[in-house]
Amino acid sequence: MGNVLGHLEPARVWQLFEEICGIPRPSKKEGKILAWLKEFAKKNNLDYKQDTIGNILIRKPASKGYEKKKILVLQSHVDMVCEKNADVMHDFDNDPIEPFVDGDWVKARGTTLGGDNGIGMAMKLAILEDKSLEHGPLECLFTVDEETGLTGAFGLEPGFLNGRLMLNLDSENDTELCIGCAGGIDTTATFHYDRVNNEIDNTAFKVSVSGLKGGHSGDDINKGRGNANKILARMLWNGERMYEMRLAQIDGGNLRNAIAREAFAVVTVPRRFKKDFHDKIREYAKEIAFEQKTNEPDLKITAHETAMPECLIDYSTQSRLLGAIYGCPHGVIGMSADIPGLVETSTNLASVKMTSKEIIVATSQRSSNATLKRDVADMVSSVFQLAGAKVKHGDGYPGWTPNMQSEILYVMKNKFEEIFRSKPTVLAIHAGLECGLIGEKYPGMDMISYGPTMKGVHSPDEKLSISSVQKCWELIMAVLKDIPES
């Protein structure tokens, strides 16, 4: 890759981040970045090890005079969310991310940037590489598959870490110190369908929803953004009843932790309803655009004639599927009574995908309350079970309970106020972090999460603040020197 970011400060952090952008690292396909990390450790004569699940730990001894400091674990994940705009040709398994500078922001061309959590990786590597820094003993933990299952954190082995102070670098606001997060669980519904012959005297349409902001299903769930799956199901459910519409194909959303930005369906209607159906979709487009005019100004709903599909989904499955998607809850379910402004419980209707025999609807639920997390997952299950789908839950992951007496919080809060002459916001978030699982694996682990400001995470609008990276780096440098002694 070219030197697009190397002129930014801190220079080595941005150079390393650009190198990371050049290495494909989709979730569950992190082999290339893991190999690169091991080569980095060897090149810098640093001790490293890898566990059976794939996580890598690179250790750096304390600098002279700091040997008595407590071990600090710096943690980030290596994988990235792979989302792109529909008109962008990009192979995430092989193609590099193409970053560019736009004012104070680093963005990518039509894809997610991977600042989540590539910038955390880059800062850790810059620390590991720089022999002039002052710090106690460090353990840099690189976990795998955070975005699609927290697999690395789930599989973290006892005894892999020695440190009991941890700074997670996976937060996205440079004024916030995160000390707690929601737990989560996935709920998947599977519909089996039969293929039936199409009627000859029909017209086929492709109905599409696009232009939505999407975003993170935790951080952005309370922002009123449209869900393409819900919007599409609303139109199709009504089309089925008004115009004898039949469904041939449906596809929407991609990842369980991203709000669906795009969705489409191929449908047929009797030729006599051709004009009425098309006019109705245009009417819906105007109505929904008006409803979403503030939150989703770029929403686009279209219906155009397309090639006649060979087969249709059987009517019973179609009806049950559309009813379930339309009726499935999505968004904020409840707010915290203890922390003003914090979403307590939510659910995300993430994706609808077809195979030759099945239609799979993926959803995810989050809550800072373990029993409410199960309650909302069961609520979603009940909708799909009523529709005759086979429903299963993932293992889920625990939340992270805030500790206001945290030693690492005390250090970071004091250094933040000393350097920036302002108070940080200390908070818990609705998004999931690996801290909950790591804390469960290592009881007594004292943790905090911090990172530079990012926006549009998990969407092609993702952008990373340049000045914020500088600010974050300055704070981390000060904290490294101020870790308490054992």
C-alpha positions as CSV (number, residue, x, y, z in Angstrom):
1,M,0.0,0.0,0.0
2,G,1.0,3.6,-0.5
3,N,2.0,6.0,2.3
4,V,-1.4,7.7,2.7
5,L,-1.4,8.1,6.5
6,G,2.3,8.2,7.4
7,H,2.3,12.0,7.7
8,L,-0.2,12.0,10.5
9,E,0.7,12.1,14.2
10,P,1.6,10.0,16.0
11,A,3.4,8.9,12.9
12,R,4.3,5.3,13.8
13,V,0.8,4.5,15.0
14,W,-0.7,5.7,11.7
15,Q,2.0,3.8,9.7
16,L,1.2,0.6,11.5
17,F,-2.5,1.2,11.0
18,E,-2.0,1.6,7.3
19,E,-0.1,-1.7,7.2
20,I,-2.9,-3.3,9.1
21,C,-5.4,-2.0,6.5
22,G,-3.4,-3.8,3.9
23,I,-4.0,-7.2,5.5
24,P,-7.4,-8.9,5.0
25,R,-8.9,-9.8,8.4
26,P,-12.5,-10.8,8.3
27,S,-13.9,-12.4,11.4
28,K,-13.1,-16.2,11.5
29,K,-10.5,-15.6,8.7
30,E,-7.7,-13.9,10.7
31,G,-4.9,-16.2,9.6
32,K,-3.0,-13.5,7.6
33,I,-3.1,-10.9,10.4
34,L,-2.1,-13.5,13.0
35,A,0.9,-14.5,10.9
36,W,1.9,-10.9,10.5
37,L,1.7,-10.3,14.3
38,K,4.0,-13.3,15.0
39,E,6.5,-12.0,12.5
40,F,6.3,-8.6,14.2
41,A,7.1,-10.1,17.5
42,K,10.0,-12.1,16.0
43,K,11.4,-9.0,14.3
44,N,11.3,-7.0,17.5
45,N,12.8,-9.9,19.6
46,L,9.6,-10.0,21.8
47,D,8.3,-13.1,23.6
48,Y,5.0,-14.3,22.2
49,K,2.7,-17.2,22.4
50,Q,-0.6,-18.4,20.8
51,D,-3.4,-20.4,22.4
52,T,-5.5,-23.1,20.8
53,I,-8.3,-20.7,19.8
54,G,-5.8,-18.4,18.0
55,N,-5.3,-15.5,20.4
56,I,-1.8,-14.1,20.5
57,L,0.0,-12.6,23.5
58,I,3.1,-10.5,23.1
59,R,5.1,-9.6,26.2
60,K,7.4,-6.6,26.7
61,P,9.6,-6.3,29.8
62,A,9.5,-3.2,31.9
63,S,11.8,-0.4,31.0
64,K,14.6,0.4,33.4
65,G,13.4,1.7,36.8
66,Y,9.8,0.4,36.2
67,E,10.4,-3.3,37.0
68,K,8.2,-3.2,40.2
69,K,5.1,-1.9,38.4
70,K,2.1,-4.2,38.1
71,I,1.7,-6.0,34.8
72,L,-0.6,-4.1,32.5
73,V,-2.6,-6.0,29.9
74,L,-3.4,-4.0,26.7
75,Q,-6.2,-5.8,24.8
76,S,-7.8,-5.4,21.4
77,H,-9.3,-7.7,18.8
78,V,-7.8,-8.5,15.4
79,D,-10.9,-9.0,13.2
80,M,-13.1,-6.4,11.5
81,V,-16.7,-6.0,10.4
82,C,-16.8,-6.4,6.6
83,E,-19.5,-4.2,5.2
84,K,-19.6,-2.4,1.9
85,N,-21.9,-0.4,-0.3
86,A,-23.9,-2.4,-2.8
87,D,-22.2,-0.7,-5.8
88,V,-18.6,-1.3,-4.5
89,M,-16.5,-4.2,-5.8
90,H,-14.4,-5.4,-2.9
91,D,-13.3,-8.9,-1.8
92,F,-12.7,-8.7,2.0
93,D,-10.9,-12.0,1.9
94,N,-8.2,-10.7,-0.4
95,D,-8.4,-7.0,-1.1
96,P,-6.8,-4.3,1.1
97,I,-8.9,-1.6,2.8
98,E,-8.2,1.7,1.0
99,P,-8.0,4.5,3.7
100,F,-8.0,8.2,2.8
101,V,-7.9,11.5,4.8
102,D,-10.9,13.8,4.8
103,G,-10.2,16.7,7.1
104,D,-9.9,15.4,10.7
105,W,-11.1,12.0,9.7
106,V,-9.6,8.8,8.2
107,K,-12.2,6.9,6.1
108,A,-12.3,4.0,3.6
109,R,-13.5,4.0,0.0
110,G,-17.0,2.4,0.1
111,T,-16.2,-0.1,2.9
112,T,-15.8,-0.3,6.6
113,L,-12.4,1.1,7.7
114,G,-11.5,-1.4,10.3
115,G,-10.6,1.3,12.8
116,D,-12.6,-1.0,15.1
117,N,-10.3,-2.4,16.3
118,G,-7.3,-1.8,14.0
119,I,-6.3,1.4,15.7
120,G,-6.2,-0.3,19.0
121,M,-3.8,-2.9,17.5
122,A,-1.7,-0.2,15.9
123,M,-1.2,1.7,19.2
124,K,-0.2,-1.5,21.0
125,L,2.3,-2.4,18.3
126,A,3.8,1.1,18.4
127,I,4.2,0.7,22.2
128,L,5.8,-2.7,21.8
129,E,8.2,-1.5,19.1
130,D,9.4,1.7,20.8
131,K,12.4,1.1,23.1
132,S,12.4,4.7,24.4
133,L,9.1,4.5,26.3
134,E,8.8,4.3,30.0
135,H,6.5,1.6,31.4
136,G,6.2,-1.4,33.6
137,P,5.8,-5.0,32.3
138,L,3.3,-5.3,29.5
139,E,1.2,-8.0,28.1
140,C,-0.5,-7.2,24.7
141,L,-3.4,-9.5,24.0
142,F,-4.7,-9.8,20.5
143,T,-8.0,-11.7,20.4
144,V,-9.8,-13.4,17.4
145,D,-13.3,-13.2,16.1
146,E,-14.7,-10.6,18.4
147,E,-17.2,-9.3,15.9
148,T,-19.2,-12.5,15.1
149,G,-19.0,-14.5,18.3
150,L,-16.4,-13.2,20.8
151,T,-14.7,-16.5,20.0
152,G,-11.3,-15.4,21.2
153,A,-12.5,-14.2,24.6
154,F,-14.7,-17.3,25.0
155,G,-11.7,-19.5,24.3
156,L,-9.1,-17.6,26.4
157,E,-7.3,-20.2,28.4
158,P,-6.6,-19.9,32.2
159,G,-3.1,-19.0,32.9
160,F,-2.6,-17.4,29.5
161,L,-2.4,-13.9,31.1
162,N,-0.3,-13.0,34.2
163,G,-1.5,-9.4,34.5
164,R,-4.6,-8.3,36.6
165,L,-4.9,-4.7,35.3
166,M,-6.3,-4.4,31.8
167,L,-6.8,-1.6,29.4
168,N,-9.1,-2.6,26.6
169,L,-8.6,-0.4,23.5
170,D,-12.0,-1.0,21.8
171,S,-14.0,2.1,22.8
172,E,-15.0,4.9,20.5
173,N,-15.1,8.2,22.3
174,D,-12.0,10.0,23.6
175,T,-13.9,11.8,26.4
176,E,-15.3,8.6,27.9
177,L,-13.9,6.0,30.2
178,C,-16.0,2.8,30.0
179,I,-16.2,0.6,33.1
180,G,-19.2,-1.6,32.1
181,C,-21.1,-3.1,29.2
182,A,-24.2,-5.1,28.2
183,G,-24.3,-8.9,27.8
184,G,-25.7,-10.4,24.7
185,I,-27.2,-13.4,23.0
186,D,-28.1,-14.4,19.4
187,T,-31.5,-15.9,18.4
188,T,-31.7,-17.5,15.0
189,A,-35.0,-18.7,13.3
190,T,-34.9,-21.1,10.4
191,F,-37.8,-21.6,8.0
192,H,-37.8,-24.7,5.7
193,Y,-39.6,-24.0,2.4
194,D,-40.7,-25.8,-0.8
195,R,-40.2,-24.5,-4.3
196,V,-43.4,-24.2,-6.3
197,N,-44.0,-23.3,-9.9
198,N,-44.6,-19.7,-10.9
199,E,-47.9,-18.6,-12.5
200,I,-47.6,-17.7,-16.2
201,D,-49.7,-14.6,-16.1
202,N,-47.6,-12.8,-13.5
203,T,-45.2,-9.8,-13.5
204,A,-42.0,-9.9,-11.5
205,F,-40.6,-6.9,-9.5
206,K,-37.5,-6.4,-7.5
207,V,-38.3,-4.3,-4.4
208,S,-35.3,-2.7,-2.8
209,V,-34.5,-0.7,0.4
210,S,-31.2,1.1,0.5
211,G,-29.4,4.3,1.6
212,L,-29.9,3.7,5.3
213,K,-27.2,4.6,7.8
214,G,-27.0,1.2,9.5
215,G,-24.5,1.2,12.3
216,H,-23.7,-0.7,15.5
217,S,-26.5,-2.6,16.9
218,G,-25.5,-1.6,20.5
219,D,-24.1,1.9,20.2
220,D,-26.6,3.1,17.6
221,I,-29.8,1.2,18.5
222,N,-31.3,4.2,20.3
223,K,-30.8,6.6,17.4
224,G,-34.0,5.8,15.6
225,R,-32.3,4.5,12.5
226,G,-34.3,2.5,10.0
227,N,-33.9,-1.2,9.6
228,A,-34.1,-2.3,6.0
229,N,-35.5,-5.8,6.9
230,K,-38.4,-4.2,8.9
231,I,-39.2,-1.7,6.1
232,L,-39.1,-4.3,3.4
233,A,-41.3,-6.7,5.4
234,R,-43.8,-4.0,6.1
235,M,-44.3,-3.5,2.3
236,L,-44.3,-7.1,1.4
237,W,-46.7,-8.1,4.2
238,N,-49.3,-5.6,2.8
239,G,-48.5,-6.5,-0.8
240,E,-49.3,-10.1,-0.1
241,R,-52.8,-9.2,1.2
242,M,-53.7,-6.5,-1.3
243,Y,-52.3,-7.8,-4.5
244,E,-51.9,-11.6,-4.2
245,M,-48.1,-11.0,-4.2
246,R,-45.8,-14.1,-4.1
247,L,-42.3,-14.2,-2.9
248,A,-39.4,-15.7,-4.9
249,Q,-36.3,-14.3,-3.2
250,I,-35.5,-12.2,-0.1
251,D,-32.2,-10.9,1.3
252,G,-31.4,-8.3,3.8
253,G,-28.7,-7.2,6.2
254,N,-25.4,-9.0,6.9
255,L,-24.0,-9.1,10.4
256,R,-25.7,-9.8,13.7
257,N,-24.1,-6.7,15.3
258,A,-25.0,-4.3,12.5
259,I,-28.3,-2.6,11.8
260,A,-29.5,-3.7,8.4
261,R,-28.8,-1.0,5.8
262,E,-30.0,-2.7,2.6
263,A,-32.6,-5.4,1.7
264,F,-34.4,-6.6,-1.4
265,A,-37.0,-9.1,-2.5
266,V,-38.0,-10.5,-5.9
267,V,-41.8,-10.9,-6.0
268,T,-44.5,-11.6,-8.5
269,V,-48.1,-10.2,-8.8
270,P,-50.9,-11.1,-11.2
271,R,-50.6,-9.0,-14.3
272,R,-53.8,-7.2,-13.5
273,F,-52.3,-5.8,-10.3
274,K,-49.0,-4.7,-12.0
275,K,-49.7,-0.9,-12.0
276,D,-51.5,-0.9,-8.6
277,F,-48.6,-2.8,-6.9
278,H,-46.0,-0.5,-8.4
279,D,-48.0,2.6,-7.4
280,K,-48.4,1.3,-3.9
281,I,-44.6,0.8,-3.5
282,R,-44.1,4.4,-4.6
283,E,-46.7,5.5,-2.1
284,Y,-45.0,3.5,0.7
285,A,-41.7,5.1,-0.4
286,K,-43.1,8.6,0.2
287,E,-44.7,7.7,3.5
288,I,-41.7,5.9,5.0
289,A,-39.3,8.6,3.7
290,F,-41.5,11.2,5.5
291,E,-41.4,9.1,8.7
292,Q,-37.6,8.8,8.5
293,K,-36.8,12.2,7.1
294,T,-34.7,13.3,10.1
295,N,-32.9,10.1,10.9
296,E,-32.6,8.6,7.4
297,P,-32.5,11.4,4.8
298,D,-30.9,9.2,2.1
299,L,-33.4,6.3,2.4
300,K,-34.3,4.9,-1.1
301,I,-37.2,2.5,-1.8
302,T,-37.6,1.3,-5.4
303,A,-39.6,-1.3,-7.3
304,H,-38.8,-2.2,-10.9
305,E,-39.7,-5.0,-13.2
306,T,-37.2,-7.8,-13.4
307,A,-36.8,-11.3,-15.0
308,M,-39.5,-13.8,-14.1
309,P,-38.1,-16.2,-11.4
310,E,-38.4,-19.9,-12.2
311,C,-39.8,-20.8,-8.8
312,L,-41.6,-19.3,-5.8
313,I,-41.5,-19.9,-2.1
314,D,-44.5,-22.0,-1.1
315,Y,-47.4,-19.7,0.1
316,S,-47.6,-21.1,3.6
317,T,-43.9,-20.4,4.4
318,Q,-44.1,-17.0,2.7
319,S,-47.0,-15.9,4.8
320,R,-45.5,-17.1,8.0
321,L,-42.1,-15.6,7.2
322,L,-43.4,-12.2,6.3
323,G,-45.7,-12.1,9.3
324,A,-42.9,-13.1,11.7
325,I,-40.4,-10.5,10.3
326,Y,-43.0,-7.8,10.3
327,G,-44.0,-8.7,13.9
328,C,-40.6,-9.3,15.3
329,P,-39.5,-6.5,17.7
330,H,-36.5,-4.4,16.8
331,G,-34.8,-1.5,18.7
332,V,-34.9,-0.3,22.3
333,I,-37.0,-2.5,24.6
334,G,-36.1,-0.7,27.8
335,M,-33.9,2.1,29.3
336,S,-31.9,1.8,32.5
337,A,-33.6,3.0,35.7
338,D,-30.2,3.4,37.4
339,I,-28.0,5.1,34.7
340,P,-29.8,8.0,32.9
341,G,-29.6,7.7,29.1
342,L,-28.3,4.2,29.1
343,V,-30.2,1.6,27.0
344,E,-30.8,-1.4,29.2
345,T,-32.3,-3.9,26.8
346,S,-32.6,-4.0,23.0
347,T,-32.9,-6.4,20.0
348,N,-31.7,-6.2,16.5
349,L,-33.3,-7.9,13.5
350,A,-30.0,-8.3,11.8
351,S,-30.3,-10.4,8.6
352,V,-32.5,-12.5,6.4
353,K,-30.7,-15.0,4.1
354,M,-31.9,-17.8,1.8
355,T,-30.4,-21.1,0.8
356,S,-31.9,-23.6,-1.6
357,K,-34.1,-25.1,1.1
358,E,-34.1,-22.7,4.1
359,I,-34.6,-19.0,5.0
360,I,-32.5,-18.0,8.0
361,V,-33.4,-14.9,10.1
362,A,-30.6,-13.8,12.5
363,T,-31.3,-11.5,15.4
364,S,-29.3,-10.4,18.5
365,Q,-30.3,-9.2,21.9
366,R,-28.5,-7.1,24.5
367,S,-29.1,-6.2,28.1
368,S,-27.1,-5.1,31.1
369,N,-29.6,-7.2,33.1
370,A,-29.1,-11.0,32.6
371,T,-32.7,-12.0,33.2
372,L,-34.0,-9.2,30.8
373,K,-31.5,-10.4,28.2
374,R,-33.1,-13.9,28.4
375,D,-36.6,-12.3,28.4
376,V,-36.2,-10.4,25.2
377,A,-34.5,-13.4,23.5
378,D,-37.5,-15.5,24.5
379,M,-39.8,-12.7,23.3
380,V,-38.2,-12.9,19.8
381,S,-38.3,-16.7,19.9
382,S,-42.0,-16.7,20.6
383,V,-42.8,-14.7,17.5
384,F,-40.9,-17.1,15.2
385,Q,-42.1,-20.2,17.0
386,L,-45.7,-19.0,16.4
387,A,-44.7,-18.8,12.8
388,G,-43.6,-22.4,12.7
389,A,-39.8,-21.7,12.5
390,K,-37.1,-23.7,14.2
391,V,-35.5,-21.4,16.7
392,K,-32.2,-21.7,18.6
393,H,-30.2,-19.4,20.8
394,G,-26.4,-18.9,20.9
395,D,-24.4,-19.4,24.1
396,G,-24.5,-15.7,24.8
397,Y,-21.9,-13.7,26.7
398,P,-22.0,-11.9,30.1
399,G,-22.1,-8.2,30.8
400,W,-19.4,-6.4,32.6
401,T,-20.4,-5.0,36.0
402,P,-19.0,-1.5,36.8
403,N,-16.5,-1.1,39.6
404,M,-16.2,2.5,40.8
405,Q,-13.3,1.5,43.1
406,S,-11.2,0.3,40.2
407,E,-7.4,1.0,40.4
408,I,-7.0,1.5,36.7
409,L,-10.0,3.8,36.6
410,Y,-8.4,6.0,39.3
411,V,-5.1,6.2,37.3
412,M,-6.8,7.0,34.0
413,K,-9.3,9.5,35.4
414,N,-6.5,11.4,37.3
415,K,-4.2,11.5,34.2
416,F,-7.1,12.6,32.0
417,E,-7.9,15.5,34.2
418,E,-4.2,16.4,34.6
419,I,-3.5,16.4,30.9
420,F,-6.7,17.8,29.4
421,R,-7.9,20.0,32.2
422,S,-11.4,18.5,32.0
423,K,-13.3,15.5,33.5
424,P,-13.9,12.4,31.5
425,T,-17.3,10.8,31.4
426,V,-17.2,7.6,33.3
427,L,-19.9,5.3,32.0
428,A,-21.2,1.9,31.1
429,I,-22.3,1.2,27.5
430,H,-25.0,-0.8,25.7
431,A,-22.5,-2.4,23.3
432,G,-20.8,-5.6,24.1
433,L,-17.1,-5.7,25.0
434,E,-14.7,-8.7,25.6
435,C,-14.2,-7.4,29.1
436,G,-17.2,-9.3,30.4
437,L,-15.9,-12.6,29.3
438,I,-12.3,-11.9,30.2
439,G,-13.4,-10.8,33.7
440,E,-15.3,-14.1,34.0
441,K,-12.2,-16.1,32.9
442,Y,-9.9,-14.1,35.2
443,P,-11.8,-13.2,38.4
444,G,-10.5,-10.0,40.0
445,M,-9.3,-8.6,36.7
446,D,-9.4,-4.8,37.1
447,M,-10.5,-3.4,33.7
448,I,-11.3,-0.2,31.8
449,S,-12.0,0.5,28.1
450,Y,-10.8,3.6,26.2
451,G,-10.1,4.6,22.6
452,P,-10.2,7.3,20.0
453,T,-13.4,8.8,18.6
454,M,-15.0,6.8,15.8
455,K,-18.3,7.2,14.1
456,G,-20.4,5.0,11.7
457,V,-18.7,1.9,13.1
458,H,-19.9,-1.4,11.4
459,S,-20.9,0.5,8.3
460,P,-19.2,1.9,5.2
461,D,-19.6,5.4,6.8
462,E,-17.0,4.4,9.5
463,K,-14.5,7.2,10.2
464,L,-11.7,7.6,12.7
465,S,-10.7,11.0,14.2
466,I,-7.1,11.9,13.6
467,S,-6.9,14.4,16.4
468,S,-8.5,12.0,18.7
469,V,-5.9,9.3,18.1
470,Q,-3.2,11.9,19.1
471,K,-5.2,12.6,22.3
472,C,-5.7,9.0,23.1
473,W,-2.0,8.2,22.5
474,E,-1.0,11.1,24.9
475,L,-3.1,9.7,27.7
476,I,-1.9,6.2,27.3
477,M,1.7,7.3,27.4
478,A,1.1,9.0,30.7
479,V,-0.9,6.1,32.1
480,L,1.9,3.6,31.2
481,K,4.3,5.5,33.5
482,D,1.8,5.8,36.4
483,I,0.7,2.2,36.8
484,P,1.0,1.4,40.6
485,E,3.7,-0.9,41.9
486,S,2.9,-4.5,42.9
